[in-house]
Amino acid sequence: MNPEALRTWVKRAEIDEGLRPGMTSTDSDRITELEREVRELRRASTILKQASAFFAAELDRPLR
């Protein structure tokens, strides 16, 4: 086992137990999940904006 890996695990455990300042694993996981959700929502928003612009342009065209 690499000593640095063990040191990292101990540091993470101390943070999670509140013995050391820092962001807990739970908070970090939640932030990652929220960032992923924001990316998905922004992507969906972009798609909806493009679709509405497309359909608005279709409605503005004169009928033949």
C-alpha positions in Angstrom: 0.0 0.0 0.0 1.2 3.4 -0.9 1.7 5.6 2.2 0.2 8.6 0.4 -3.0 6.6 -0.2 -3.3 5.8 3.5 -2.6 9.4 4.4 -5.4 10.5 2.1 -7.9 8.0 3.5 -7.1 9.1 7.1 -7.4 12.8 6.1 -10.8 12.0 4.4 -12.0 10.1 7.5 -11.0 13.0 9.8 -12.9 15.5 7.7 -16.0 13.3 7.5 -15.9 12.9 11.3 -15.6 16.6 11.8 -12.1 16.4 13.4 -10.5 18.4 10.6 -11.9 21.3 8.5 -12.9 20.7 5.0 -15.7 19.4 2.7 -17.2 16.1 3.8 -17.6 13.2 1.3 -21.3 13.6 1.5 -21.2 17.3 0.6 -18.7 16.6 -2.2 -20.9 13.9 -3.7 -24.0 16.1 -3.5 -22.2 19.0 -5.2 -21.0 16.7 -8.0 -24.6 15.4 -8.5 -25.9 19.0 -8.6 -23.3 20.1 -11.1 -24.3 17.2 -13.3 -27.9 18.1 -13.0 -27.1 21.8 -13.9 -25.2 20.6 -17.0 -28.2 18.5 -18.1 -30.7 21.3 -17.5 -28.6 23.8 -19.4 -28.3 21.3 -22.3 -32.1 20.8 -22.3 -32.7 24.6 -22.2 -30.4 25.1 -25.2 -32.3 22.4 -27.1 -35.7 23.9 -26.2 -34.5 27.4 -27.3 -33.3 26.1 -30.6 -36.6 24.2 -31.2 -38.7 27.3 -30.3 -36.6 29.4 -32.7 -37.1 26.8 -35.4 -40.8 26.6 -35.0 -41.2 30.4 -34.7 -39.4 30.7 -38.1 -41.7 28.1 -39.5 -44.8 30.1 -38.4 -43.4 33.3 -39.9 -43.1 31.7 -43.4 -45.9 32.5 -45.8 -48.1 29.6 -47.0 -47.8 28.5 -50.6 
